[in-house]
Amino acid sequence: MHDAPPLAPGPVPLRRCGDSGLWLPVVTLGLWQNFGASTPFDAQRALVLRAVELGVTHLDLANNYGPPPGAAELTMGRLLARDLASRRDELVLTTKAGYRQWPGPYGEHGSRKYLLASLDQSLRRLGLDHIDVFYSHRFDPRTPLEETIGALGSALASGRARAVGISSYSAARTAQALDVARDLGVRLTVCQPSYSMLNRWIERPDPAADGRSLLDVAAQGGLGVAAFSPLAQGMLTDRYLTGVPADSRAARGGPLRASYLSEENLAHVLALDVVARARGQSLAQLAILWALRDPRVTTVVLGARTPAQLEENVAALGGPPLAEAELEAIDADAVDAGVNLWGPRSSDL
Ligand SMILES: NC(=O)c1ccc[n+]([C@@H]2O[C@H](COP(=O)([O-])OP(=O)(O)OC[C@H]3O[C@@H](n4cnc5c(N)ncnc54)[C@H](OP(=O)(O)O)[C@@H]3O)[C@@H](O)[C@H]2O)c1
């Protein structure tokens, strides 16, 4: 374990994002799911406004969040215009480009042409002249890293991005990206990998990164870590303890694949729930505190469908710190469960 992280005062504690001047609330709200055109605007609005009220001022977007792609940014743009205009500079807003956004070779991956065109489109949807963090959403083996990182540098130099980062890059690719960035004089601020009790790849030594894990590489390179899907898309909550609720992500047939809810995985989830209950917390709350136990994790980027879910998640932070015996009990069931949807989609994870 590492030293206790520095915390700044605030409704939700803040952690410094790597070596940068950016401080992020340890809980971030992501707008990947539940921000499509089929969710009523008022429900989306209630969730985002509650988040900001709670101190969850870091809001994570991407060009393709919806459906349709772009819908989440349009919603955020509406909210910025009508509810949050005066608070714009209190918020840390992110967006990304890497997955398919429009047809043809320049509508996805990591080329300069795609990344900068997509950023311009994102800013138009958001009604902003700059974004706080712009990410390369995934490593692109067909584009030189110099081009991808160079495009992030252009976003910074033009003022369209205040900081830049990389998402779902392996430890080795992150190390390479840091080298390239240093050579180009571009400062990378944050990486965004998936991470949860059921998906622990960022802890694993990567032989291609001299045996360092992504957490090691990030810490050595001064990068913050924004860990996404800390609840394993809802598997690490009470949602699936006794079946599949009709309004759940799994029932909607989206990215939470039915195969993830195997008997074996659910046995681990049930065992982890026992640990949570013994400490007087919900499983979601345990999953959040666990993901934040290592101070190299700057923030967890979680999702919520309702303000009540978000409130429960933020309340996790008031729980007692995890004891050594609890961490040991958790380790027995916090095993890789084959739920890293983003591994194969990110070329080399
Ligand atoms: N960089 C990338 O490539 C990437 C990829 C994926 C995600 N992300 C980011 O990470 C964010 C979070 O992803 P995620 O939505 O998969 O995260 P998650 O936090 O692992 O899962 C969120 C889901 O868990 C359930 N949930 C949340 N709180 C709950 C509670 N207290 N009690 C019961 N159920 C609860 C809800 O499911 P129900 O809807 O079933 O109620 C909710 O939609 C995204 O919005 C996005 O910003 C980034």
The ligand as a Tripos MOL2 file, in Angstrom:
@<TRIPOS>MOLECULE
LIG
   48    52     1     0     0
SMALL
NO_CHARGES

@<TRIPOS>ATOM
      1 N1        -12.9610    5.2920  -21.5950 N.am      1 LIG1
      2 C1        -13.7480    4.3080  -21.9420 C.2       1 LIG1
      3 O1        -13.4900    3.5860  -22.9070 O.2       1 LIG1
      4 C2        -14.9910    4.0640  -21.1350 C.ar      1 LIG1
      5 C3        -15.7280    2.8910  -21.3270 C.ar      1 LIG1
      6 C4        -16.8490    2.6840  -20.5260 C.ar      1 LIG1
      7 C5        -17.2020    3.6230  -19.5650 C.ar      1 LIG1
      8 N2        -16.4700    4.7750  -19.4390 N.ar      1 LIG1
      9 C6        -16.8700    5.8320  -18.5040 C.3       1 LIG1
     10 O2        -17.2090    5.2490  -17.2640 O.3       1 LIG1
     11 C7        -18.5420    5.6410  -16.9190 C.3       1 LIG1
     12 C8        -19.1570    4.6080  -16.0510 C.3       1 LIG1
     13 O3        -19.3180    3.3900  -16.7560 O.3       1 LIG1
     14 P1        -20.4090    2.3670  -16.2670 P.3       1 LIG1
     15 O4        -21.7390    3.0100  -16.3910 O.co2     1 LIG1
     16 O5        -20.1490    1.0760  -16.9290 O.co2     1 LIG1
     17 O6        -20.0030    2.3050  -14.7150 O.3       1 LIG1
     18 P2        -20.4180    1.4790  -13.4510 P.3       1 LIG1
     19 O7        -20.3760    2.4780  -12.3670 O.co2     1 LIG1
     20 O8        -19.5310    0.2930  -13.3480 O.co2     1 LIG1
     21 O9        -21.9280    0.9670  -13.6920 O.3       1 LIG1
     22 C9        -23.0090    1.8580  -13.6240 C.3       1 LIG1
     23 C10       -24.3030    1.0960  -13.4830 C.3       1 LIG1
     24 O10       -24.3400    0.4260  -12.2280 O.3       1 LIG1
     25 C11       -25.6450    0.5120  -11.6720 C.3       1 LIG1
     26 N3        -25.5550    1.2750  -10.4130 N.ar      1 LIG1
     27 C12       -24.8330    2.4010  -10.1620 C.ar      1 LIG1
     28 N4        -24.9480    2.7500   -8.8750 N.ar      1 LIG1
     29 C13       -25.7680    1.8420   -8.2910 C.ar      1 LIG1
     30 C14       -26.2490    1.6780   -6.9920 C.ar      1 LIG1
     31 N5        -25.9210    2.4900   -6.0060 N.pl3     1 LIG1
     32 N6        -27.0790    0.6280   -6.7480 N.ar      1 LIG1
     33 C15       -27.4300   -0.2310   -7.7320 C.ar      1 LIG1
     34 N7        -26.9890   -0.1230   -8.9950 N.ar      1 LIG1
     35 C16       -26.1520    0.9070   -9.2740 C.ar      1 LIG1
     36 C17       -26.5190    1.1870  -12.6960 C.3       1 LIG1
     37 O11       -27.0430    0.1500  -13.5200 O.3       1 LIG1
     38 P3        -28.5880    0.0870  -13.9640 P.3       1 LIG1
     39 O12       -28.6850    1.0350  -15.1060 O.co2     1 LIG1
     40 O13       -28.7300   -1.3430  -14.3730 O.co2     1 LIG1
     41 O14       -29.3970    0.4770  -12.7820 O.co2     1 LIG1
     42 C18       -25.5210    2.0130  -13.4530 C.3       1 LIG1
     43 O15       -25.9550    2.3550  -14.7450 O.3       1 LIG1
     44 C19       -19.1950    5.8640  -18.2600 C.3       1 LIG1
     45 O16       -20.3690    6.6590  -18.1610 O.3       1 LIG1
     46 C20       -18.1060    6.5550  -19.0040 C.3       1 LIG1
     47 O17       -18.0450    7.9100  -18.6370 O.3       1 LIG1
     48 C21       -15.3710    4.9960  -20.1930 C.ar      1 LIG1
@<TRIPOS>BOND
     1     1     2 1
     2     2     3 2
     3     2     4 1
     4     4     5 ar
     5     4    48 ar
     6     5     6 ar
     7     6     7 ar
     8     7     8 ar
     9     8     9 1
    10     8    48 ar
    11     9    10 1
    12     9    46 1
    13    10    11 1
    14    11    12 1
    15    11    44 1
    16    12    13 1
    17    13    14 1
    18    14    15 2
    19    14    16 1
    20    14    17 1
    21    17    18 1
    22    18    19 2
    23    18    20 1
    24    18    21 1
    25    21    22 1
    26    22    23 1
    27    23    24 1
    28    23    42 1
    29    24    25 1
    30    25    26 1
    31    25    36 1
    32    26    27 ar
    33    26    35 ar
    34    27    28 ar
    35    28    29 ar
    36    29    30 ar
    37    29    35 ar
    38    30    31 1
    39    30    32 ar
    40    32    33 ar
    41    33    34 ar
    42    34    35 ar
    43    36    37 1
    44    36    42 1
    45    37    38 1
    46    38    39 2
    47    38    40 1
    48    38    41 1
    49    42    43 1
    50    44    45 1
    51    44    46 1
    52    46    47 1
@<TRIPOS>SUBSTRUCTURE
     1 LIG1         1 GROUP 0 **** ****
